[in-house]
Amino acid sequence: MSKEQRTFDETSRTALEKLYGGQIPDYIVSADRNQLTIMIADFQGSRDLTITPRDVAEYYAGQAGDVQSGLRTLAGHSGDWRQI
């Protein structure tokens, strides 16, 4: 998705601009109170990944407490625990 097509509701835009010092990173595609979509890239290429509050809750309930290195999955995307 190109930068011109990015969409944010006003609350999310304000929060993201505050978090990132006034400039939202290009990898953030869209955001509202129910989801955040980011551009990811791995060995399979680039794609958008939509993350919901439920995805984050499931990740923290089941995987974040594992202090051993290894594979983690967030919103259907699996990768090295340091990037997830």
PDB file of N, CA, C and O in Angstrom:
ATOM      1  N   MET A   1       0.848  -1.171   0.000  1.00  0.00           N
ATOM      2  CA  MET A   1       0.000   0.000   0.000  1.00  0.00           C
ATOM      3  C   MET A   1       0.894   1.235   0.000  1.00  0.00           C
ATOM      4  O   MET A   1       1.852   1.310   0.769  1.00  0.00           O
ATOM      5  N   SER A   2       0.590   2.181  -0.841  1.00  0.00           N
ATOM      6  CA  SER A   2       1.422   3.373  -0.915  1.00  0.00           C
ATOM      7  C   SER A   2       1.106   4.333   0.225  1.00  0.00           C
ATOM      8  O   SER A   2       0.057   4.245   0.865  1.00  0.00           O
ATOM      9  N   LYS A   3       2.029   5.242   0.461  1.00  0.00           N
ATOM     10  CA  LYS A   3       1.878   6.188   1.548  1.00  0.00           C
ATOM     11  C   LYS A   3       0.599   7.019   1.394  1.00  0.00           C
ATOM     12  O   LYS A   3      -0.025   7.376   2.394  1.00  0.00           O
ATOM     13  N   GLU A   4       0.203   7.331   0.160  1.00  0.00           N
ATOM     14  CA  GLU A   4      -0.989   8.137  -0.080  1.00  0.00           C
ATOM     15  C   GLU A   4      -2.258   7.401   0.319  1.00  0.00           C
ATOM     16  O   GLU A   4      -3.273   8.044   0.587  1.00  0.00           O
ATOM     17  N   GLN A   5      -2.234   6.085   0.367  1.00  0.00           N
ATOM     18  CA  GLN A   5      -3.412   5.287   0.669  1.00  0.00           C
ATOM     19  C   GLN A   5      -3.541   4.956   2.155  1.00  0.00           C
ATOM     20  O   GLN A   5      -4.486   4.274   2.550  1.00  0.00           O
ATOM     21  N   ARG A   6      -2.635   5.414   2.961  1.00  0.00           N
ATOM     22  CA  ARG A   6      -2.701   5.103   4.388  1.00  0.00           C
ATOM     23  C   ARG A   6      -3.918   5.768   5.011  1.00  0.00           C
ATOM     24  O   ARG A   6      -4.267   6.893   4.653  1.00  0.00           O
ATOM     25  N   THR A   7      -4.568   5.070   5.948  1.00  0.00           N
ATOM     26  CA  THR A   7      -5.758   5.612   6.589  1.00  0.00           C
ATOM     27  C   THR A   7      -5.670   5.458   8.102  1.00  0.00           C
ATOM     28  O   THR A   7      -5.250   4.424   8.620  1.00  0.00           O
ATOM     29  N   PHE A   8      -6.076   6.513   8.788  1.00  0.00           N
ATOM     30  CA  PHE A   8      -6.074   6.523  10.247  1.00  0.00           C
ATOM     31  C   PHE A   8      -7.310   7.272  10.721  1.00  0.00           C
ATOM     32  O   PHE A   8      -7.686   8.281  10.125  1.00  0.00           O
ATOM     33  N   ASP A   9      -7.950   6.791  11.790  1.00  0.00           N
ATOM     34  CA  ASP A   9      -8.964   7.636  12.384  1.00  0.00           C
ATOM     35  C   ASP A   9      -8.232   8.727  13.172  1.00  0.00           C
ATOM     36  O   ASP A   9      -7.041   8.589  13.449  1.00  0.00           O
ATOM     37  N   GLU A  10      -8.907   9.773  13.524  1.00  0.00           N
ATOM     38  CA  GLU A  10      -8.255  10.946  14.121  1.00  0.00           C
ATOM     39  C   GLU A  10      -7.568  10.614  15.445  1.00  0.00           C
ATOM     40  O   GLU A  10      -6.464  11.091  15.707  1.00  0.00           O
ATOM     41  N   THR A  11      -8.209   9.807  16.272  1.00  0.00           N
ATOM     42  CA  THR A  11      -7.612   9.427  17.561  1.00  0.00           C
ATOM     43  C   THR A  11      -6.319   8.645  17.357  1.00  0.00           C
ATOM     44  O   THR A  11      -5.319   8.893  18.031  1.00  0.00           O
ATOM     45  N   SER A  12      -6.348   7.704  16.427  1.00  0.00           N
ATOM     46  CA  SER A  12      -5.151   6.898  16.156  1.00  0.00           C
ATOM     47  C   SER A  12      -4.039   7.745  15.555  1.00  0.00           C
ATOM     48  O   SER A  12      -2.875   7.607  15.933  1.00  0.00           O
ATOM     49  N   ARG A  13      -4.391   8.617  14.625  1.00  0.00           N
ATOM     50  CA  ARG A  13      -3.385   9.502  14.021  1.00  0.00           C
ATOM     51  C   ARG A  13      -2.691  10.344  15.095  1.00  0.00           C
ATOM     52  O   ARG A  13      -1.465  10.454  15.112  1.00  0.00           O
ATOM     53  N   THR A  14      -3.471  10.924  15.970  1.00  0.00           N
ATOM     54  CA  THR A  14      -2.910  11.767  17.042  1.00  0.00           C
ATOM     55  C   THR A  14      -1.997  10.949  17.947  1.00  0.00           C
ATOM     56  O   THR A  14      -0.898  11.389  18.286  1.00  0.00           O
ATOM     57  N   ALA A  15      -2.450   9.763  18.339  1.00  0.00           N
ATOM     58  CA  ALA A  15      -1.648   8.912  19.229  1.00  0.00           C
ATOM     59  C   ALA A  15      -0.353   8.466  18.545  1.00  0.00           C
ATOM     60  O   ALA A  15       0.708   8.483  19.169  1.00  0.00           O
ATOM     61  N   LEU A  16      -0.426   8.069  17.281  1.00  0.00           N
ATOM     62  CA  LEU A  16       0.767   7.631  16.561  1.00  0.00           C
ATOM     63  C   LEU A  16       1.749   8.782  16.348  1.00  0.00           C
ATOM     64  O   LEU A  16       2.958   8.597  16.493  1.00  0.00           O
ATOM     65  N   GLU A  17       1.248   9.952  16.010  1.00  0.00           N
ATOM     66  CA  GLU A  17       2.134  11.102  15.841  1.00  0.00           C
ATOM     67  C   GLU A  17       2.834  11.448  17.147  1.00  0.00           C
ATOM     68  O   GLU A  17       4.017  11.789  17.144  1.00  0.00           O
ATOM     69  N   LYS A  18       2.119  11.363  18.259  1.00  0.00           N
ATOM     70  CA  LYS A  18       2.729  11.632  19.567  1.00  0.00           C
ATOM     71  C   LYS A  18       3.785  10.570  19.883  1.00  0.00           C
ATOM     72  O   LYS A  18       4.881  10.895  20.339  1.00  0.00           O
ATOM     73  N   LEU A  19       3.453   9.308  19.639  1.00  0.00           N
ATOM     74  CA  LEU A  19       4.381   8.206  19.917  1.00  0.00           C
ATOM     75  C   LEU A  19       5.658   8.314  19.090  1.00  0.00           C
ATOM     76  O   LEU A  19       6.750   8.047  19.592  1.00  0.00           O
ATOM     77  N   TYR A  20       5.524   8.705  17.824  1.00  0.00           N
ATOM     78  CA  TYR A  20       6.668   8.735  16.916  1.00  0.00           C
ATOM     79  C   TYR A  20       7.215  10.133  16.658  1.00  0.00           C
ATOM     80  O   TYR A  20       7.888  10.353  15.651  1.00  0.00           O
ATOM     81  N   GLY A  21       6.942  11.070  17.541  1.00  0.00           N
ATOM     82  CA  GLY A  21       7.533  12.399  17.425  1.00  0.00           C
ATOM     83  C   GLY A  21       7.044  13.201  16.232  1.00  0.00           C
ATOM     84  O   GLY A  21       7.801  13.988  15.665  1.00  0.00           O
ATOM     85  N   GLY A  22       5.784  13.011  15.843  1.00  0.00           N
ATOM     86  CA  GLY A  22       5.205  13.820  14.789  1.00  0.00           C
ATOM     87  C   GLY A  22       5.186  13.192  13.412  1.00  0.00           C
ATOM     88  O   GLY A  22       4.499  13.696  12.524  1.00  0.00           O
ATOM     89  N   GLN A  23       5.920  12.105  13.204  1.00  0.00           N
ATOM     90  CA  GLN A  23       5.961  11.485  11.878  1.00  0.00           C
ATOM     91  C   GLN A  23       5.703   9.985  12.011  1.00  0.00           C
ATOM     92  O   GLN A  23       6.504   9.256  12.597  1.00  0.00           O
ATOM     93  N   ILE A  24       4.591   9.540  11.467  1.00  0.00           N
ATOM     94  CA  ILE A  24       4.227   8.126  11.526  1.00  0.00           C
ATOM     95  C   ILE A  24       5.101   7.355  10.536  1.00  0.00           C
ATOM     96  O   ILE A  24       5.177   7.731   9.366  1.00  0.00           O
ATOM     97  N   PRO A  25       5.762   6.279  10.985  1.00  0.00           N
ATOM     98  CA  PRO A  25       6.627   5.505  10.086  1.00  0.00           C
ATOM     99  C   PRO A  25       5.858   4.951   8.884  1.00  0.00           C
ATOM    100  O   PRO A  25       4.670   4.643   8.982  1.00  0.00           O
ATOM    101  N   ASP A  26       6.548   4.832   7.762  1.00  0.00           N
ATOM    102  CA  ASP A  26       5.930   4.348   6.532  1.00  0.00           C
ATOM    103  C   ASP A  26       5.403   2.924   6.645  1.00  0.00           C
ATOM    104  O   ASP A  26       4.485   2.558   5.911  1.00  0.00           O
ATOM    105  N   TYR A  27       5.950   2.118   7.534  1.00  0.00           N
ATOM    106  CA  TYR A  27       5.489   0.731   7.634  1.00  0.00           C
ATOM    107  C   TYR A  27       4.123   0.616   8.295  1.00  0.00           C
ATOM    108  O   TYR A  27       3.515  -0.453   8.240  1.00  0.00           O
ATOM    109  N   ILE A  28       3.619   1.673   8.916  1.00  0.00           N
ATOM    110  CA  ILE A  28       2.275   1.654   9.482  1.00  0.00           C
ATOM    111  C   ILE A  28       1.303   2.067   8.378  1.00  0.00           C
ATOM    112  O   ILE A  28       1.327   3.203   7.904  1.00  0.00           O
ATOM    113  N   VAL A  29       0.461   1.137   7.983  1.00  0.00           N
ATOM    114  CA  VAL A  29      -0.427   1.328   6.847  1.00  0.00           C
ATOM    115  C   VAL A  29      -1.738   1.974   7.263  1.00  0.00           C
ATOM    116  O   VAL A  29      -2.198   2.916   6.616  1.00  0.00           O
ATOM    117  N   SER A  30      -2.347   1.477   8.337  1.00  0.00           N
ATOM    118  CA  SER A  30      -3.607   2.029   8.815  1.00  0.00           C
ATOM    119  C   SER A  30      -3.799   1.678  10.278  1.00  0.00           C
ATOM    120  O   SER A  30      -3.174   0.761  10.810  1.00  0.00           O
ATOM    121  N   ALA A  31      -4.689   2.440  10.914  1.00  0.00           N
ATOM    122  CA  ALA A  31      -4.968   2.196  12.324  1.00  0.00           C
ATOM    123  C   ALA A  31      -6.306   2.800  12.702  1.00  0.00           C
ATOM    124  O   ALA A  31      -6.687   3.869  12.226  1.00  0.00           O
ATOM    125  N   ASP A  32      -7.003   2.093  13.562  1.00  0.00           N
ATOM    126  CA  ASP A  32      -8.171   2.629  14.238  1.00  0.00           C
ATOM    127  C   ASP A  32      -8.253   1.929  15.587  1.00  0.00           C
ATOM    128  O   ASP A  32      -7.328   1.209  15.963  1.00  0.00           O
ATOM    129  N   ARG A  33      -9.325   2.125  16.309  1.00  0.00           N
ATOM    130  CA  ARG A  33      -9.376   1.565  17.661  1.00  0.00           C
ATOM    131  C   ARG A  33      -9.446   0.037  17.675  1.00  0.00           C
ATOM    132  O   ARG A  33      -9.227  -0.570  18.723  1.00  0.00           O
ATOM    133  N   ASN A  34      -9.742  -0.594  16.550  1.00  0.00           N
ATOM    134  CA  ASN A  34      -9.913  -2.039  16.490  1.00  0.00           C
ATOM    135  C   ASN A  34      -8.790  -2.801  15.825  1.00  0.00           C
ATOM    136  O   ASN A  34      -8.743  -4.028  15.910  1.00  0.00           O
ATOM    137  N   GLN A  35      -7.869  -2.092  15.153  1.00  0.00           N
ATOM    138  CA  GLN A  35      -6.797  -2.797  14.462  1.00  0.00           C
ATOM    139  C   GLN A  35      -5.679  -1.854  14.038  1.00  0.00           C
ATOM    140  O   GLN A  35      -5.863  -0.646  13.895  1.00  0.00           O
ATOM    141  N   LEU A  36      -4.518  -2.459  13.845  1.00  0.00           N
ATOM    142  CA  LEU A  36      -3.338  -1.775  13.329  1.00  0.00           C
ATOM    143  C   LEU A  36      -2.825  -2.620  12.175  1.00  0.00           C
ATOM    144  O   LEU A  36      -2.617  -3.823  12.333  1.00  0.00           O
ATOM    145  N   THR A  37      -2.620  -2.007  11.022  1.00  0.00           N
ATOM    146  CA  THR A  37      -2.083  -2.729   9.874  1.00  0.00           C
ATOM    147  C   THR A  37      -0.701  -2.192   9.565  1.00  0.00           C
ATOM    148  O   THR A  37      -0.503  -0.989   9.401  1.00  0.00           O
ATOM    149  N   ILE A  38       0.259  -3.117   9.489  1.00  0.00           N
ATOM    150  CA  ILE A  38       1.645  -2.753   9.198  1.00  0.00           C
ATOM    151  C   ILE A  38       2.122  -3.522   7.971  1.00  0.00           C
ATOM    152  O   ILE A  38       1.593  -4.584   7.640  1.00  0.00           O
ATOM    153  N   MET A  39       3.125  -2.969   7.307  1.00  0.00           N
ATOM    154  CA  MET A  39       3.763  -3.657   6.189  1.00  0.00           C
ATOM    155  C   MET A  39       4.915  -4.481   6.765  1.00  0.00           C
ATOM    156  O   MET A  39       5.772  -3.958   7.477  1.00  0.00           O
ATOM    157  N   ILE A  40       4.921  -5.761   6.451  1.00  0.00           N
ATOM    158  CA  ILE A  40       6.007  -6.629   6.909  1.00  0.00           C
ATOM    159  C   ILE A  40       6.723  -7.202   5.696  1.00  0.00           C
ATOM    160  O   ILE A  40       6.162  -7.255   4.602  1.00  0.00           O
ATOM    161  N   ALA A  41       7.953  -7.626   5.892  1.00  0.00           N
ATOM    162  CA  ALA A  41       8.723  -8.268   4.835  1.00  0.00           C
ATOM    163  C   ALA A  41       9.532  -9.397   5.454  1.00  0.00           C
ATOM    164  O   ALA A  41      10.123  -9.250   6.524  1.00  0.00           O
ATOM    165  N   ASP A  42       9.544 -10.520   4.759  1.00  0.00           N
ATOM    166  CA  ASP A  42      10.343 -11.657   5.180  1.00  0.00           C
ATOM    167  C   ASP A  42      10.770 -12.427   3.938  1.00  0.00           C
ATOM    168  O   ASP A  42      10.703 -11.900   2.828  1.00  0.00           O
ATOM    169  N   PHE A  43      11.203 -13.657   4.115  1.00  0.00           N
ATOM    170  CA  PHE A  43      11.688 -14.443   2.982  1.00  0.00           C
ATOM    171  C   PHE A  43      10.605 -14.714   1.942  1.00  0.00           C
ATOM    172  O   PHE A  43      10.914 -15.101   0.815  1.00  0.00           O
ATOM    173  N   GLN A  44       9.347 -14.517   2.306  1.00  0.00           N
ATOM    174  CA  GLN A  44       8.242 -14.735   1.374  1.00  0.00           C
ATOM    175  C   GLN A  44       7.859 -13.462   0.620  1.00  0.00           C
ATOM    176  O   GLN A  44       6.999 -13.501  -0.260  1.00  0.00           O
ATOM    177  N   GLY A  45       8.486 -12.340   0.957  1.00  0.00           N
ATOM    178  CA  GLY A  45       8.158 -11.073   0.309  1.00  0.00           C
ATOM    179  C   GLY A  45       7.495 -10.113   1.276  1.00  0.00           C
ATOM    180  O   GLY A  45       7.574 -10.286   2.492  1.00  0.00           O
ATOM    181  N   SER A  46       6.835  -9.091   0.726  1.00  0.00           N
ATOM    182  CA  SER A  46       6.181  -8.064   1.540  1.00  0.00           C
ATOM    183  C   SER A  46       4.673  -8.261   1.517  1.00  0.00           C
ATOM    184  O   SER A  46       4.104  -8.709   0.521  1.00  0.00           O
ATOM    185  N   ARG A  47       4.040  -7.920   2.629  1.00  0.00           N
ATOM    186  CA  ARG A  47       2.581  -7.961   2.707  1.00  0.00           C
ATOM    187  C   ARG A  47       2.114  -7.141   3.894  1.00  0.00           C
ATOM    188  O   ARG A  47       2.900  -6.804   4.780  1.00  0.00           O
ATOM    189  N   ASP A  48       0.828  -6.823   3.904  1.00  0.00           N
ATOM    190  CA  ASP A  48       0.231  -6.139   5.043  1.00  0.00           C
ATOM    191  C   ASP A  48      -0.143  -7.170   6.097  1.00  0.00           C
ATOM    192  O   ASP A  48      -0.593  -8.268   5.767  1.00  0.00           O
ATOM    193  N   LEU A  49       0.042  -6.820   7.364  1.00  0.00           N
ATOM    194  CA  LEU A  49      -0.354  -7.658   8.485  1.00  0.00           C
ATOM    195  C   LEU A  49      -1.256  -6.827   9.385  1.00  0.00           C
ATOM    196  O   LEU A  49      -0.850  -5.770   9.870  1.00  0.00           O
ATOM    197  N   THR A  50      -2.466  -7.294   9.608  1.00  0.00           N
ATOM    198  CA  THR A  50      -3.405  -6.597  10.478  1.00  0.00           C
ATOM    199  C   THR A  50      -3.389  -7.253  11.846  1.00  0.00           C
ATOM    200  O   THR A  50      -3.554  -8.467  11.967  1.00  0.00           O
ATOM    201  N   ILE A  51      -3.188  -6.439  12.878  1.00  0.00           N
ATOM    202  CA  ILE A  51      -3.087  -6.900  14.256  1.00  0.00           C
ATOM    203  C   ILE A  51      -4.250  -6.289  15.037  1.00  0.00           C
ATOM    204  O   ILE A  51      -4.475  -5.080  14.988  1.00  0.00           O
ATOM    205  N   THR A  52      -4.985  -7.137  15.757  1.00  0.00           N
ATOM    206  CA  THR A  52      -6.119  -6.679  16.553  1.00  0.00           C
ATOM    207  C   THR A  52      -5.772  -6.760  18.045  1.00  0.00           C
ATOM    208  O   THR A  52      -4.800  -7.419  18.415  1.00  0.00           O
ATOM    209  N   PRO A  53      -6.546  -6.107  18.891  1.00  0.00           N
ATOM    210  CA  PRO A  53      -6.323  -6.264  20.335  1.00  0.00           C
ATOM    211  C   PRO A  53      -6.394  -7.725  20.773  1.00  0.00           C
ATOM    212  O   PRO A  53      -5.659  -8.140  21.669  1.00  0.00           O
ATOM    213  N   ARG A  54      -7.270  -8.500  20.150  1.00  0.00           N
ATOM    214  CA  ARG A  54      -7.366  -9.930  20.483  1.00  0.00           C
ATOM    215  C   ARG A  54      -6.060 -10.657  20.154  1.00  0.00           C
ATOM    216  O   ARG A  54      -5.606 -11.502  20.926  1.00  0.00           O
ATOM    217  N   ASP A  55      -5.457 -10.327  19.007  1.00  0.00           N
ATOM    218  CA  ASP A  55      -4.169 -10.933  18.639  1.00  0.00           C
ATOM    219  C   ASP A  55      -3.111 -10.648  19.702  1.00  0.00           C
ATOM    220  O   ASP A  55      -2.353 -11.537  20.090  1.00  0.00           O
ATOM    221  N   VAL A  56      -3.067  -9.414  20.163  1.00  0.00           N
ATOM    222  CA  VAL A  56      -2.081  -9.021  21.172  1.00  0.00           C
ATOM    223  C   VAL A  56      -2.356  -9.747  22.493  1.00  0.00           C
ATOM    224  O   VAL A  56      -1.428 -10.232  23.142  1.00  0.00           O
ATOM    225  N   ALA A  57      -3.625  -9.821  22.885  1.00  0.00           N
ATOM    226  CA  ALA A  57      -3.981 -10.525  24.126  1.00  0.00           C
ATOM    227  C   ALA A  57      -3.604 -12.000  24.045  1.00  0.00           C
ATOM    228  O   ALA A  57      -3.059 -12.556  24.999  1.00  0.00           O
ATOM    229  N   GLU A  58      -3.893 -12.636  22.908  1.00  0.00           N
ATOM    230  CA  GLU A  58      -3.541 -14.052  22.736  1.00  0.00           C
ATOM    231  C   GLU A  58      -2.026 -14.252  22.769  1.00  0.00           C
ATOM    232  O   GLU A  58      -1.536 -15.227  23.339  1.00  0.00           O
ATOM    233  N   TYR A  59      -1.296 -13.334  22.161  1.00  0.00           N
ATOM    234  CA  TYR A  59       0.165 -13.425  22.176  1.00  0.00           C
ATOM    235  C   TYR A  59       0.691 -13.350  23.617  1.00  0.00           C
ATOM    236  O   TYR A  59       1.494 -14.185  24.032  1.00  0.00           O
ATOM    237  N   TYR A  60       0.236 -12.348  24.370  1.00  0.00           N
ATOM    238  CA  TYR A  60       0.720 -12.196  25.741  1.00  0.00           C
ATOM    239  C   TYR A  60       0.254 -13.316  26.649  1.00  0.00           C
ATOM    240  O   TYR A  60       0.976 -13.693  27.573  1.00  0.00           O
ATOM    241  N   ALA A  61      -0.921 -13.855  26.417  1.00  0.00           N
ATOM    242  CA  ALA A  61      -1.424 -14.956  27.243  1.00  0.00           C
ATOM    243  C   ALA A  61      -0.682 -16.259  26.977  1.00  0.00           C
ATOM    244  O   ALA A  61      -0.514 -17.077  27.882  1.00  0.00           O
ATOM    245  N   GLY A  62      -0.236 -16.454  25.733  1.00  0.00           N
ATOM    246  CA  GLY A  62       0.330 -17.749  25.397  1.00  0.00           C
ATOM    247  C   GLY A  62       1.796 -17.811  25.056  1.00  0.00           C
ATOM    248  O   GLY A  62       2.400 -18.879  25.157  1.00  0.00           O
ATOM    249  N   GLN A  63       2.404 -16.682  24.646  1.00  0.00           N
ATOM    250  CA  GLN A  63       3.766 -16.770  24.131  1.00  0.00           C
ATOM    251  C   GLN A  63       4.756 -15.793  24.742  1.00  0.00           C
ATOM    252  O   GLN A  63       5.940 -16.110  24.853  1.00  0.00           O
ATOM    253  N   ALA A  64       4.309 -14.636  25.134  1.00  0.00           N
ATOM    254  CA  ALA A  64       5.240 -13.593  25.571  1.00  0.00           C
ATOM    255  C   ALA A  64       6.005 -13.973  26.833  1.00  0.00           C
ATOM    256  O   ALA A  64       7.127 -13.510  27.037  1.00  0.00           O
ATOM    257  N   GLY A  65       5.418 -14.802  27.674  1.00  0.00           N
ATOM    258  CA  GLY A  65       6.083 -15.187  28.911  1.00  0.00           C
ATOM    259  C   GLY A  65       7.193 -16.205  28.729  1.00  0.00           C
ATOM    260  O   GLY A  65       7.957 -16.461  29.659  1.00  0.00           O
ATOM    261  N   ASP A  66       7.289 -16.781  27.557  1.00  0.00           N
ATOM    262  CA  ASP A  66       8.327 -17.766  27.275  1.00  0.00           C
ATOM    263  C   ASP A  66       9.655 -17.032  27.094  1.00  0.00           C
ATOM    264  O   ASP A  66       9.844 -16.323  26.106  1.00  0.00           O
ATOM    265  N   VAL A  67      10.573 -17.202  28.046  1.00  0.00           N
ATOM    266  CA  VAL A  67      11.827 -16.451  28.014  1.00  0.00           C
ATOM    267  C   VAL A  67      12.902 -17.112  27.148  1.00  0.00           C
ATOM    268  O   VAL A  67      13.999 -16.574  26.997  1.00  0.00           O
ATOM    269  N   GLN A  68      12.590 -18.259  26.590  1.00  0.00           N
ATOM    270  CA  GLN A  68      13.553 -18.916  25.723  1.00  0.00           C
ATOM    271  C   GLN A  68      13.440 -18.357  24.310  1.00  0.00           C
ATOM    272  O   GLN A  68      12.354 -17.993  23.861  1.00  0.00           O
ATOM    273  N   SER A  69      14.559 -18.295  23.625  1.00  0.00           N
ATOM    274  CA  SER A  69      14.515 -17.814  22.250  1.00  0.00           C
ATOM    275  C   SER A  69      13.769 -18.814  21.384  1.00  0.00           C
ATOM    276  O   SER A  69      13.609 -19.979  21.746  1.00  0.00           O
ATOM    277  N   GLY A  70      13.324 -18.343  20.255  1.00  0.00           N
ATOM    278  CA  GLY A  70      12.634 -19.238  19.346  1.00  0.00           C
ATOM    279  C   GLY A  70      11.566 -18.525  18.548  1.00  0.00           C
ATOM    280  O   GLY A  70      11.540 -17.297  18.460  1.00  0.00           O
ATOM    281  N   LEU A  71      10.707 -19.306  17.980  1.00  0.00           N
ATOM    282  CA  LEU A  71       9.658 -18.839  17.093  1.00  0.00           C
ATOM    283  C   LEU A  71       8.458 -18.331  17.898  1.00  0.00           C
ATOM    284  O   LEU A  71       8.060 -18.948  18.886  1.00  0.00           O
ATOM    285  N   ARG A  72       7.887 -17.201  17.467  1.00  0.00           N
ATOM    286  CA  ARG A  72       6.659 -16.658  18.052  1.00  0.00           C
ATOM    287  C   ARG A  72       5.715 -16.327  16.906  1.00  0.00           C
ATOM    288  O   ARG A  72       6.149 -16.117  15.774  1.00  0.00           O
ATOM    289  N   THR A  73       4.419 -16.282  17.207  1.00  0.00           N
ATOM    290  CA  THR A  73       3.408 -15.954  16.204  1.00  0.00           C
ATOM    291  C   THR A  73       2.505 -14.860  16.736  1.00  0.00           C
ATOM    292  O   THR A  73       2.002 -14.942  17.856  1.00  0.00           O
ATOM    293  N   LEU A  74       2.304 -13.828  15.919  1.00  0.00           N
ATOM    294  CA  LEU A  74       1.393 -12.735  16.243  1.00  0.00           C
ATOM    295  C   LEU A  74       0.534 -12.475  15.016  1.00  0.00           C
ATOM    296  O   LEU A  74       1.051 -12.210  13.931  1.00  0.00           O
ATOM    297  N   ALA A  75      -0.765 -12.551  15.189  1.00  0.00           N
ATOM    298  CA  ALA A  75      -1.721 -12.282  14.104  1.00  0.00           C
ATOM    299  C   ALA A  75      -1.458 -13.153  12.878  1.00  0.00           C
ATOM    300  O   ALA A  75      -1.610 -12.702  11.743  1.00  0.00           O
ATOM    301  N   GLY A  76      -1.064 -14.403  13.116  1.00  0.00           N
ATOM    302  CA  GLY A  76      -0.830 -15.325  12.013  1.00  0.00           C
ATOM    303  C   GLY A  76       0.537 -15.233  11.369  1.00  0.00           C
ATOM    304  O   GLY A  76       0.844 -16.005  10.461  1.00  0.00           O
ATOM    305  N   HIS A  77       1.364 -14.303  11.821  1.00  0.00           N
ATOM    306  CA  HIS A  77       2.719 -14.170  11.276  1.00  0.00           C
ATOM    307  C   HIS A  77       3.711 -14.740  12.278  1.00  0.00           C
ATOM    308  O   HIS A  77       3.730 -14.330  13.438  1.00  0.00           O
ATOM    309  N   SER A  78       4.523 -15.670  11.839  1.00  0.00           N
ATOM    310  CA  SER A  78       5.521 -16.298  12.701  1.00  0.00           C
ATOM    311  C   SER A  78       6.908 -15.784  12.362  1.00  0.00           C
ATOM    312  O   SER A  78       7.223 -15.526  11.200  1.00  0.00           O
ATOM    313  N   GLY A  79       7.736 -15.639  13.392  1.00  0.00           N
ATOM    314  CA  GLY A  79       9.098 -15.187  13.180  1.00  0.00           C
ATOM    315  C   GLY A  79       9.913 -15.267  14.447  1.00  0.00           C
ATOM    316  O   GLY A  79       9.437 -15.737  15.480  1.00  0.00           O
ATOM    317  N   ASP A  80      11.122 -14.812  14.362  1.00  0.00           N
ATOM    318  CA  ASP A  80      12.033 -14.778  15.498  1.00  0.00           C
ATOM    319  C   ASP A  80      11.403 -13.957  16.621  1.00  0.00           C
ATOM    320  O   ASP A  80      10.824 -12.901  16.370  1.00  0.00           O
ATOM    321  N   TRP A  81      11.513 -14.430  17.833  1.00  0.00           N
ATOM    322  CA  TRP A  81      10.865 -13.785  18.976  1.00  0.00           C
ATOM    323  C   TRP A  81      11.283 -12.328  19.157  1.00  0.00           C
ATOM    324  O   TRP A  81      10.499 -11.534  19.678  1.00  0.00           O
ATOM    325  N   ARG A  82      12.486 -11.956  18.744  1.00  0.00           N
ATOM    326  CA  ARG A  82      12.953 -10.570  18.941  1.00  0.00           C
ATOM    327  C   ARG A  82      12.209  -9.591  18.035  1.00  0.00           C
ATOM    328  O   ARG A  82      11.988  -8.446  18.430  1.00  0.00           O
ATOM    329  N   GLN A  83      11.825 -10.004  16.854  1.00  0.00           N
ATOM    330  CA  GLN A  83      11.083  -9.110  15.954  1.00  0.00           C
ATOM    331  C   GLN A  83       9.581  -9.137  16.223  1.00  0.00           C
ATOM    332  O   GLN A  83       8.884  -8.155  15.967  1.00  0.00           O
ATOM    333  N   ILE A  84       9.087 -10.254  16.738  1.00  0.00           N
ATOM    334  CA  ILE A  84       7.655 -10.352  17.019  1.00  0.00           C
ATOM    335  C   ILE A  84       7.359  -9.552  18.266  1.00  0.00           C
ATOM    336  O   ILE A  84       6.209  -9.488  18.700  1.00  0.00           O
TER     337      ILE A  84
END
